[in-house]
């Protein structure tokens, strides 16, 4: 490099550094905080943001990110204070979105709904608008469940429509741990298949799970078969369906189901069915037909065709999907999303896996914060700004940034497991 070019290069860096830090070194505190947040070092990020708002009290982004890290650290009250401080400086859909999530964490659902609705009133990115709408939908279900529990004693069971049904999680506790998640997957697809029948009203599985979650808080050991009538009455469902899965021999499953009438507590036991693993959906669909026969529902040709559709031909993809549901139910959202991604990668026509991947992101409040921390770019200058800021803050001089080859981020290693089954699901 010529002396003139070298001089010009360093002159540019000096000018850039001065412009970046013209407002004082405080601006660099913000970018350092962002980097620490992305690394998951929220305690250190908190120090940077607190220092930033002291130096620049009108920086609404610093207030907003301060609220985010306080949420991550479990300090919800102060998170709300910081987010409201950001809002006073500048109305921002992201701040209102984060406020909604924080209120949800405190079980302040009406405040959360108000925050989400106010976020929709502002111009925002399509991604944030979609997330806000999705959380509002989920919140509406949660509020509906809460109202139903409160009104339980005044429910008139005779008013519950005849062809209403809810699908309880199937019991796979006696199966091998590697195979046990299949029970949850089969209950999910039983609900999906029943939802295809126009003559039936099927309770959303999300609503069922939220109800059970709420009831568990007040009633220890609440969930057993005897509780089905109560669950059904609260949900406005006349019928509750569930099943138990056993494995009588290697690579075989047996499904034994029950239908409970929530009005008179009568029970009906459909004929048990058994199949090899590669014909697992054949067994599940036979169970659905048994349920419909018990409810005296006749299918149209279109509904018959729809029931015969197999979601995936890959047992490995199906098992990954089932594991994802199991992780999701346990609140282990990162692991759930990994399994749903794996199911999608194995069979890119397995659309239910992609749907669950998106839904899991909605369920995870904490991951919502982490995802949005990383969505806002800082003009592509974050690394350079941080480097120059650190040098000036610590030494008052400028040195050339260290060179080196660009590092390529390696994809995460996702552990996998499988049950060996020859052939495809539904095959001969």
C-alpha positions in Angstrom: 0.0 0.0 0.0 1.4 3.5 -0.9 2.0 6.0 1.9 -0.8 8.2 0.5 -3.3 5.3 0.4 -2.2 4.2 3.9 -2.7 7.8 5.2 -6.1 8.1 3.5 -7.1 4.7 5.0 -6.2 5.7 8.5 -7.7 9.2 8.0 -11.0 7.5 7.0 -10.9 5.4 10.2 -10.2 8.4 12.3 -13.1 10.3 10.8 -15.4 7.3 11.1 -14.4 6.8 14.7 -15.0 10.5 15.6 -18.4 10.4 13.9 -19.4 7.2 15.5 -18.4 8.4 18.9 -19.3 12.1 18.5 -22.0 11.8 21.1 -19.4 10.4 23.6 -18.4 6.9 24.2 -21.9 6.0 25.4 -23.1 5.0 22.0 -20.5 2.2 21.9 -22.0 1.0 25.2 -25.2 0.2 23.3 -23.4 -1.8 20.6 -21.5 -3.7 23.3 -24.7 -4.4 25.1 -26.2 -5.7 21.9 -23.3 -8.0 21.3 -23.4 -9.3 24.9 -27.1 -9.9 24.6 -26.7 -11.9 21.4 -24.1 -14.0 23.3 -26.6 -14.6 26.1 -24.5 -12.7 28.6 -27.4 -10.7 30.0 -25.8 -9.6 33.2 -22.9 -7.9 31.5 -25.3 -6.5 28.8 -27.4 -5.0 31.6 -24.4 -3.0 32.9 -23.7 -1.6 29.4 -27.3 -0.5 28.8 -27.6 1.0 32.3 -24.4 3.0 31.6 -25.8 4.0 28.2 -29.1 5.4 29.5 -27.3 7.4 32.2 -25.1 9.0 29.5 -28.0 9.4 26.9 -31.3 9.3 28.7 -33.2 9.9 25.4 -31.9 6.8 23.7 -35.2 4.9 23.4 -33.5 1.8 21.9 -31.1 1.5 24.9 -34.2 1.7 27.2 -35.9 -0.9 25.2 -33.0 -3.4 25.2 -32.5 -2.7 28.9 -36.1 -3.9 29.3 -35.3 -7.0 27.3 -32.3 -8.0 29.4 -34.1 -7.3 32.6 -36.8 -9.7 31.3 -34.2 -12.3 30.6 -32.9 -12.0 34.1 -36.3 -12.5 35.5 -36.8 -8.9 36.8 -40.2 -8.3 35.2 -41.2 -5.2 37.1 -38.1 -3.3 36.1 -38.4 -4.7 32.6 -41.8 -3.0 32.3 -40.4 0.2 33.7 -37.6 0.3 31.2 -39.9 -0.6 28.3 -42.3 2.2 29.4 -39.4 4.6 29.5 -38.6 3.7 25.9 -42.3 4.3 25.0 -42.3 7.8 26.5 -39.4 8.8 24.3 -40.7 7.2 21.1 -43.7 5.1 20.3 -42.4 1.8 19.0 -44.1 -1.4 18.0 -41.2 -3.5 19.3 -41.3 -2.0 22.7 -45.0 -2.6 22.9 -44.6 -6.1 21.7 -42.0 -6.8 24.4 -44.3 -5.2 27.0 -47.0 -7.6 26.0 -44.8 -10.6 26.5 -43.6 -9.3 29.9 -47.2 -8.8 31.1 -48.0 -12.4 30.0 -45.1 -13.7 32.1 -46.8 -12.0 35.1 -50.2 -13.5 34.1 -51.5 -9.9 33.5 -53.4 -11.0 30.4 -55.6 -7.9 29.9 -52.6 -5.6 30.1 -50.8 -7.9 27.6 -53.7 -7.7 25.2 -53.8 -3.9 25.5 -50.0 -3.7 24.7 -50.4 -6.0 21.7 -53.3 -4.1 20.3 -51.4 -0.8 20.7 -48.5 -2.3 18.9 -50.7 -3.1 15.9 -51.7 0.6 15.7 -48.1 1.5 14.8 -46.3 1.0 11.6 -44.0 -2.1 12.0 -42.3 -4.8 10.0 -44.4 -7.6 8.6 -42.6 -10.1 11.0 -43.5 -8.1 14.1 -47.1 -7.6 13.0 -47.4 -11.3 12.4 -46.0 -12.2 15.8 -48.2 -9.7 17.6 -51.3 -11.2 15.8 -50.3 -14.7 16.7 -49.8 -13.8 20.4 -53.2 -12.1 20.5 -54.8 -15.3 19.1 -53.1 -17.4 21.7 -54.0 -14.9 24.4 -57.6 -15.0 23.4 -57.7 -18.7 23.9 -56.0 -18.3 27.3 -58.6 -15.7 28.4 -61.4 -17.9 27.1 -60.1 -20.8 29.1 -59.9 -18.7 32.3 -63.4 -17.4 31.8 -64.7 -21.0 31.3 -63.0 -22.2 34.5 -64.6 -19.3 36.4 -68.0 -20.1 35.0 -67.8 -23.9 35.6 -70.4 -24.1 38.3 -73.0 -22.3 36.2 -72.6 -24.5 33.1 -75.8 -26.1 31.8 -74.6 -29.5 30.5 -77.8 -29.9 28.5 -76.7 -27.0 26.4 -73.4 -28.7 25.3 -73.8 -29.6 21.6 -74.0 -33.3 20.7 -71.3 -33.5 18.1 -68.5 -31.8 20.1 -65.3 -33.6 20.9 -61.9 -33.1 22.4 -58.9 -35.4 22.0 -56.9 -36.0 25.2 -53.2 -36.9 24.9 -52.7 -40.6 24.4 -50.8 -42.5 27.1 -47.5 -44.0 25.9 -45.9 -44.4 29.3 -45.5 -48.2 28.9 -43.6 -47.9 25.7 -39.9 -47.9 25.2 -38.6 -44.3 25.9 -37.5 -44.0 22.2 -41.0 -44.9 21.0 -43.1 -43.2 23.7 -43.4 -39.8 21.9 -45.4 -41.6 19.2 -48.4 -41.5 21.5 -48.5 -37.7 21.5 -48.2 -37.6 17.7 -51.0 -40.1 17.2 -53.3 -38.0 19.5 -52.4 -34.9 17.5 -53.3 -36.5 14.1 -56.5 -38.0 15.5 -57.6 -34.5 16.4 -56.5 -33.2 13.0 -58.5 -36.0 11.2 -61.6 -35.4 13.3 -61.4 -31.7 12.4 -61.8 -32.6 8.8 -65.4 -33.7 9.4 -68.0 -30.9 8.9 -70.5 -32.5 11.2 -68.1 -32.4 14.2 -66.8 -29.5 16.3 -63.4 -30.4 17.6 -61.9 -28.5 20.6 -58.5 -26.9 19.7 -55.7 -28.9 21.2 -54.1 -25.6 22.3 -57.2 -24.8 24.3 -57.2 -28.2 25.9 -53.6 -28.0 26.9 -54.0 -24.5 28.4 -57.0 -25.7 30.4 -55.1 -28.6 31.8 -52.2 -26.3 32.6 -54.5 -23.9 34.5 -56.3 -26.7 36.4 -53.0 -28.3 37.4 -52.1 -25.2 39.3 -55.0 -25.6 41.6 -55.4 -29.3 41.8 -52.5 -31.6 42.4 -52.7 -35.0 40.6 -55.6 -33.6 38.6 -55.1 -35.4 35.4 -56.6 -38.8 35.2 -59.5 -40.4 33.3 -62.0 -39.6 36.0 -61.4 -35.9 35.3 -62.5 -36.1 31.7 -66.1 -35.1 32.3 -65.0 -32.0 34.1 -62.6 -31.0 31.4 -65.2 -31.6 28.7 -67.8 -29.6 30.5 -65.5 -26.6 30.9 -64.5 -26.8 27.3 -68.0 -27.2 26.1 -67.3 -30.6 24.6 -69.8 -33.5 25.0 -67.2 -36.1 24.2 -63.6 -36.7 25.3 -61.4 -39.2 23.4 -58.2 -40.7 24.5 -56.2 -44.0 24.1 -53.4 -46.1 25.6 -50.5 -47.4 23.5 -48.7 -50.6 24.2 -46.1 -52.7 22.4 -47.0 -56.4 22.6 -44.0 -57.3 20.5 -41.0 -55.7 18.8 -42.0 -53.2 16.1 -45.7 -53.6 16.9 -48.1 -51.2 18.5 -51.5 -51.7 20.0 -54.0 -48.9 20.4 -56.8 -49.2 23.0 -59.2 -46.2 23.0 -62.0 -44.8 25.1 -64.8 -42.2 24.5 -66.2 -40.5 27.6 -69.5 -38.7 27.5 -68.9 -35.6 29.6 -72.6 -35.1 30.4 -73.5 -38.5 31.9 -70.0 -39.9 32.3 -70.8 -43.0 30.2 -67.9 -44.7 28.4 -67.5 -46.5 25.1 -64.5 -48.6 24.2 -63.8 -48.8 20.5 -62.3 -52.1 19.3 -58.6 -52.2 19.9 -56.3 -52.2 16.8 -52.8 -53.3 16.3 -50.2 -52.8 13.6 -46.5 -52.9 12.7 -44.8 -49.5 13.0 -44.6 -49.0 9.3 -48.4 -49.0 9.2 -48.9 -46.8 12.2 -51.2 -44.4 10.4 -53.4 -47.2 9.2 -54.0 -48.1 12.8 -54.7 -44.5 13.8 -57.1 -43.9 11.0 -59.0 -47.1 11.9 -59.4 -45.6 15.4 -60.8 -42.4 13.9 -63.4 -44.4 11.9 -64.4 -46.2 15.1 -65.0 -42.9 16.8 -67.1 -41.6 13.9 -69.1 -44.8 13.9 -69.9 -44.5 17.6 -71.0 -40.9 17.0 -73.2 -42.0 14.1 -71.6 -39.7 11.7 -71.7 -40.6 8.0 -68.8 -39.4 5.9 -69.0 -37.7 2.5 -66.8 -39.1 -0.3 -64.6 -36.0 0.0 -64.2 -36.5 3.8 -63.3 -40.2 3.2 -60.6 -39.2 0.7 -59.3 -36.6 3.2 -59.1 -39.1 6.0 -57.0 -41.4 3.9 -54.3 -38.9 3.4 -51.0 -39.9 5.1 -49.1 -36.9 6.5 -45.7 -38.4 5.8 -44.3 -41.6 4.4 -41.2 -41.3 6.6 -41.3 -43.0 9.9 -38.1 -41.1 10.9 -39.7 -37.8 10.1 -42.8 -38.8 12.0 -40.8 -39.8 15.1 -38.9 -36.5 15.0 -42.2 -34.7 14.9 -43.5 -36.7 17.9 -40.4 -35.9 19.8 -40.9 -32.2 19.0 -44.4 -32.4 20.4 -43.1 -34.0 23.6 -40.4 -31.3 24.0 -43.0 -28.6 23.3 -45.4 -30.0 26.0 -42.5 -30.0 28.5 -41.7 -26.3 27.7 -38.3 -27.3 26.1 -38.9 -25.1 23.1 -35.4 -25.0 21.6 -35.2 -28.8 21.5 -38.8 -29.0 20.1 -37.8 -26.6 17.3 -34.8 -28.7 16.5 -36.9 -31.8 16.1 -39.5 -30.1 14.0 -36.7 -28.8 11.7 -35.3 -32.2 11.5 -38.7 -33.7 10.5 -39.1 -31.0 7.8 -35.6 -31.7 6.5 -36.2 -35.4 6.3 -39.5 -34.9 4.5 -40.0 -31.5 3.0 -43.6 -32.3 2.2 -44.4 -32.9 5.9 -46.1 -29.5 6.3 -47.4 -30.2 9.8 -43.8 -30.1 11.0 -43.2 -26.6 9.7 -46.5 -25.4 11.2 -45.5 -26.8 14.6 -42.1 -25.1 14.2 -43.7 -21.7 13.8 -46.2 -22.4 16.6 -43.5 -23.4 19.0 -41.7 -20.0 18.4 -45.0 -18.3 19.5 -45.2 -20.4 22.7 -41.7 -19.5 23.8 -41.7 -16.1 25.5 -38.0 -16.2 26.2 -37.0 -17.2 22.7 -39.2 -14.5 21.3 -36.9 -12.0 23.1 -33.7 -13.7 21.9 -34.9 -13.9 18.3 -35.9 -10.2 18.2 -32.7 -9.1 19.8 -30.9 -10.4 16.8 -33.2 -9.1 14.1 -32.3 -5.4 14.2 -29.1 -4.6 12.3 -27.1 -1.6 13.2 -26.2 -0.4 9.7 -23.6 -3.2 9.2 -21.1 -1.3 11.3 -21.4 -3.1 14.6 -18.1 -4.9 14.6 -16.1 -1.8 13.4 -17.9 0.5 15.8 -17.2 -1.8 18.7 -13.5 -2.2 17.7 -12.9 1.6 17.3 -14.9 2.4 20.4 -13.0 0.0 22.6 -9.7 1.4 21.4 -10.7 5.0 22.0 -12.3 4.3 25.4 -9.3 2.3 26.7 -6.3 4.0 25.1 -7.3 7.2 23.4 -5.5 6.0 20.2 -6.3 4.1 17.0 -4.6 1.0 15.8 -5.4 -0.9 12.6 -8.0 -3.6 13.1 -6.5 -7.1 13.3 -6.8 -9.0 10.0 -7.5 -12.7 9.5 -9.6 -15.1 7.5 -13.3 -14.8 7.7 -14.7 -17.4 10.1 -17.5 -19.6 8.8 -20.2 -20.5 11.3 -20.7 -24.2 11.4 -24.2 -25.5 11.6 -25.3 -26.9 15.0 -25.0 -30.6 15.5 -28.4 -32.1 16.2 -28.4 -35.5 17.9 -30.7 -37.9 16.3 -32.1 -41.3 17.1 -34.4 -43.7 15.3 -36.2 -47.0 15.6 -35.2 -49.4 12.8 -38.2 -50.0 10.7 -38.1 -51.4 7.2 -40.3 -49.9 4.5 -42.4 -46.7 4.6 -45.4 -45.8 6.7 -48.5 -47.2 5.1 -46.4 -49.4 2.8 -46.9 -53.2 2.2 
